[in-house]
Every structure is written in structure tokens, then in C-alpha cells.
Amino acid sequence: MSTNLEETKQRRNITIKPSLWKSLKQLGRIQGKSASSLIEESIKLYLKEENINEAYLKMMSVSEVSDQENEEITKVLDALKPENLEEGEEWDV
């Protein structure tokens, strides 16, 4: 999943179990990282391991697609390999 290095971060509230928050804070202290950076790293790793990309997320979030179309799109997207997802050249037509 591509990320824009210049992207402005936004402040958000999350709900998390106290025990998980405690572990997150302890891990952050040990690794010298903030809870936010650890959460970001975890999400990026999850998306990579599950082969989830921006196109997949956009397609799966469209409600006007029938269940059959959604299933067909999911099969095609699941079959994509990382090299299929690399940015290509721009051409003026």
C-alpha cells in the first residue's frame, strides 16, 4: 500500500482494552516509539501480510456493487501479485 511521506497526520480517538494499551505503552517505551507509530507500523504490516491494497479497499467499500460482482472482483484482486500493484508510467494520450 502506498503511503505519502508528506501526508498530514490526523488526531483520532480509539477505544482499546486497558491491558492492550498497557502493553502498547510498555512496548513503546522499550523500543523508543510512540503508541501512534506502533499502531501505524502494525496496520501497514497487516495490510502487507493480507495483501490488501488501496484498490481493494476502494472496491470493497462500494455499496452499489451486487454480491456476485463483488465476489468476482474479490477473486481478481486476490489473484494480484505485488508486482501487479507497482505504479506504472504515465502516458499522455
C-alpha positions as a Markdown table, in Angstrom:
| # | Residue | x | y | z |
|---|---|---|---|---|
| 1 | Met | 0.0 | 0.0 | 0.0 |
| 2 | Ser | 1.5 | 3.3 | -1.0 |
| 3 | Thr | 1.9 | 6.0 | 1.6 |
| 4 | Asn | 2.6 | 9.6 | 1.0 |
| 5 | Leu | 5.5 | 10.7 | 3.2 |
| 6 | Glu | 4.2 | 14.2 | 3.2 |
| 7 | Glu | 0.7 | 13.2 | 4.4 |
| 8 | Thr | -0.5 | 15.2 | 7.3 |
| 9 | Lys | -1.4 | 13.1 | 10.4 |
| 10 | Gln | -4.8 | 13.5 | 12.0 |
| 11 | Arg | -5.7 | 13.2 | 15.6 |
| 12 | Arg | -8.2 | 10.4 | 16.3 |
| 13 | Asn | -9.8 | 8.7 | 19.3 |
| 14 | Ile | -9.8 | 4.9 | 19.6 |
| 15 | Thr | -11.3 | 2.5 | 22.1 |
| 16 | Ile | -8.8 | -0.1 | 23.4 |
| 17 | Lys | -8.8 | -2.6 | 26.2 |
| 18 | Pro | -6.7 | -1.3 | 29.2 |
| 19 | Ser | -4.4 | -4.3 | 29.1 |
| 20 | Leu | -3.7 | -3.9 | 25.5 |
| 21 | Trp | -3.0 | -0.2 | 26.0 |
| 22 | Lys | -0.6 | -1.1 | 28.8 |
| 23 | Ser | 1.3 | -3.5 | 26.5 |
| 24 | Leu | 1.4 | -0.9 | 23.8 |
| 25 | Lys | 2.8 | 1.8 | 26.1 |
| 26 | Gln | 5.4 | -0.7 | 27.5 |
| 27 | Leu | 6.5 | -1.8 | 24.0 |
| 28 | Gly | 6.7 | 1.9 | 23.0 |
| 29 | Arg | 8.9 | 2.7 | 26.0 |
| 30 | Ile | 11.2 | -0.3 | 25.3 |
| 31 | Gln | 11.5 | 0.5 | 21.5 |
| 32 | Gly | 11.5 | 4.3 | 21.9 |
| 33 | Lys | 8.4 | 4.7 | 19.8 |
| 34 | Ser | 5.1 | 6.3 | 20.3 |
| 35 | Ala | 1.8 | 4.4 | 20.6 |
| 36 | Ser | 0.8 | 6.0 | 17.3 |
| 37 | Ser | 3.9 | 4.9 | 15.4 |
| 38 | Leu | 3.5 | 1.3 | 16.7 |
| 39 | Ile | -0.2 | 1.3 | 15.6 |
| 40 | Glu | 0.8 | 2.6 | 12.2 |
| 41 | Glu | 3.5 | 0.0 | 11.8 |
| 42 | Ser | 1.1 | -2.7 | 12.8 |
| 43 | Ile | -1.6 | -1.7 | 10.3 |
| 44 | Lys | 0.9 | -1.4 | 7.5 |
| 45 | Leu | 2.3 | -4.9 | 8.3 |
| 46 | Tyr | -1.2 | -6.3 | 8.5 |
| 47 | Leu | -2.2 | -4.8 | 5.1 |
| 48 | Lys | 1.0 | -6.2 | 3.5 |
| 49 | Glu | 0.7 | -9.6 | 5.0 |
| 50 | Glu | -3.0 | -9.9 | 4.0 |
| 51 | Asn | -2.2 | -8.4 | 0.5 |
| 52 | Ile | -4.7 | -5.6 | 1.0 |
| 53 | Asn | -4.1 | -2.5 | -1.2 |
| 54 | Glu | -5.9 | 0.8 | -1.8 |
| 55 | Ala | -7.7 | -0.5 | -4.9 |
| 56 | Tyr | -9.0 | -3.5 | -2.9 |
| 57 | Leu | -10.3 | -1.2 | -0.1 |
| 58 | Lys | -12.0 | 1.1 | -2.6 |
| 59 | Met | -13.7 | -1.7 | -4.4 |
| 60 | Met | -14.8 | -3.5 | -1.3 |
| 61 | Ser | -16.4 | -0.3 | 0.1 |
| 62 | Val | -18.6 | 0.4 | -2.8 |
| 63 | Ser | -22.2 | -0.4 | -1.8 |
| 64 | Glu | -23.7 | -0.3 | -5.3 |
| 65 | Val | -21.9 | -3.5 | -6.4 |
| 66 | Ser | -24.0 | -6.7 | -6.4 |
| 67 | Asp | -22.8 | -9.6 | -4.3 |
| 68 | Gln | -21.9 | -11.5 | -7.4 |
| 69 | Glu | -19.9 | -8.6 | -8.9 |
| 70 | Asn | -18.2 | -8.1 | -5.5 |
| 71 | Glu | -17.3 | -11.8 | -5.4 |
| 72 | Glu | -15.8 | -11.7 | -8.9 |
| 73 | Ile | -13.9 | -8.5 | -8.1 |
| 74 | Thr | -12.6 | -10.1 | -4.9 |
| 75 | Lys | -11.3 | -13.1 | -6.8 |
| 76 | Val | -9.5 | -10.9 | -9.3 |
| 77 | Leu | -8.0 | -8.7 | -6.6 |
| 78 | Asp | -6.9 | -11.7 | -4.5 |
| 79 | Ala | -5.1 | -13.1 | -7.5 |
| 80 | Leu | -2.9 | -10.0 | -7.9 |
| 81 | Lys | 0.7 | -10.3 | -7.1 |
| 82 | Pro | 2.8 | -7.4 | -5.5 |
| 83 | Glu | 4.4 | -6.7 | -8.9 |
| 84 | Asn | 1.0 | -6.2 | -10.4 |
| 85 | Leu | 0.4 | -3.4 | -7.9 |
| 86 | Glu | 3.6 | -1.3 | -8.6 |
| 87 | Glu | 3.0 | 2.1 | -10.0 |
| 88 | Gly | 3.4 | 2.3 | -13.8 |
| 89 | Glu | 4.5 | 5.1 | -16.1 |
| 90 | Glu | 2.2 | 7.9 | -17.0 |
| 91 | Trp | 1.4 | 8.4 | -20.7 |
| 92 | Asp | -0.2 | 11.4 | -22.4 |
| 93 | Val | -2.7 | 10.3 | -25.0 |
